Amino acid sequence: QYHENGEVHLKATYKDDMLDGPYTIFYDSGKQAISGAYVADKRNGDWFFYTTSGEVKKRQLYKNGDLIKEQIFIEEKEEEIPESPNIVPFEDF
């Protein structure tokens, strides 16, 4: 699969119509976003999640599809939802 700009979005390996082998998702910049592996359609081994600048932000360890361990290296900030000045409070209806 590809992003609209032509950069690769997803590289995956299949065996017998199941995900099996390396699995990588890329940002539209071409840098890795997620990398890991599947065995018989289940996540297995180390999975890494990257920031847009390429730093590892999280590592997850899977065994037969079950999450065994997670390490967070970079905490992500939750984005605040800005209030719209045009929204009428519910009480005013």
C-alpha positions as CSV (number, residue, x, y, z in Angstrom):
1,Q,0.0,0.0,0.0
2,Y,1.1,3.5,-0.7
3,H,0.4,7.0,0.6
4,E,-1.0,9.6,-1.8
5,N,2.4,11.1,-2.2
6,G,3.8,7.8,-3.5
7,E,5.7,6.8,-0.4
8,V,5.2,3.3,0.9
9,H,2.5,3.0,3.6
10,L,2.7,-0.7,4.5
11,K,5.0,-3.6,3.9
12,A,3.6,-7.0,5.0
13,T,4.4,-10.6,4.4
14,Y,1.7,-13.2,3.9
15,K,1.7,-17.0,4.0
16,D,-1.5,-19.0,3.2
17,D,-3.5,-15.8,3.2
18,M,-2.4,-14.9,6.8
19,L,0.0,-12.3,8.0
20,D,3.3,-14.1,8.6
21,G,6.7,-12.4,8.8
22,P,7.9,-8.8,8.9
23,Y,5.2,-6.0,9.1
24,T,6.1,-2.3,8.8
25,I,3.9,0.8,8.6
26,F,5.5,4.0,7.3
27,Y,4.7,7.7,7.8
28,D,4.1,9.6,4.6
29,S,7.6,11.0,5.0
30,G,8.9,7.5,4.4
31,K,10.1,6.9,8.0
32,Q,9.0,3.9,9.9
33,A,5.9,4.4,12.2
34,I,5.5,0.8,13.4
35,S,7.6,-2.4,12.9
36,G,7.0,-5.9,14.1
37,A,6.2,-9.4,12.9
38,Y,3.3,-11.8,12.6
39,V,3.2,-15.5,12.9
40,A,0.1,-17.1,11.6
41,D,-1.9,-13.9,11.8
42,K,-0.8,-13.1,15.4
43,R,1.6,-10.5,16.6
44,N,4.8,-12.1,17.8
45,G,8.0,-10.8,19.2
46,D,9.1,-7.2,19.6
47,W,7.0,-4.4,18.1
48,F,8.4,-0.9,17.9
49,F,6.4,2.4,17.6
50,Y,8.3,5.4,16.3
51,T,7.8,9.2,16.4
52,T,7.7,11.1,13.2
53,S,11.4,12.0,13.8
54,G,12.4,8.3,14.0
55,E,12.8,7.9,17.8
56,V,11.4,4.8,19.4
57,K,8.4,5.9,21.6
58,K,7.1,2.5,22.6
59,R,8.1,-1.2,22.6
60,Q,5.7,-4.0,23.0
61,L,6.5,-7.7,23.3
62,Y,3.9,-10.2,22.0
63,K,3.7,-14.0,22.2
64,N,1.1,-15.7,20.0
65,G,-1.0,-12.4,19.8
66,D,-0.9,-11.7,23.5
67,L,0.7,-8.5,24.8
68,I,3.3,-9.7,27.3
69,K,5.2,-6.5,28.1
70,E,5.1,-2.8,27.2
71,Q,7.8,-0.1,27.6
72,I,7.1,3.5,27.0
73,F,10.1,5.6,26.2
74,I,8.4,8.9,25.1
75,E,5.1,9.9,26.6
76,E,2.7,11.3,24.1
77,K,0.8,14.4,25.0
78,E,-3.0,14.2,24.6
79,E,-4.2,16.9,22.3
80,E,-6.6,19.3,23.8
81,I,-9.8,19.7,21.8
82,P,-10.3,23.5,21.2
83,E,-13.6,25.0,22.1
84,S,-15.4,26.6,19.3
85,P,-16.7,30.1,19.9
86,N,-19.8,29.3,17.8
87,I,-21.0,26.4,20.0
88,V,-24.2,27.2,22.0
89,P,-24.1,25.6,25.5
90,F,-26.5,22.7,25.8
91,E,-28.4,24.5,28.7
92,D,-29.4,27.2,26.2
93,F,-31.6,24.9,24.2
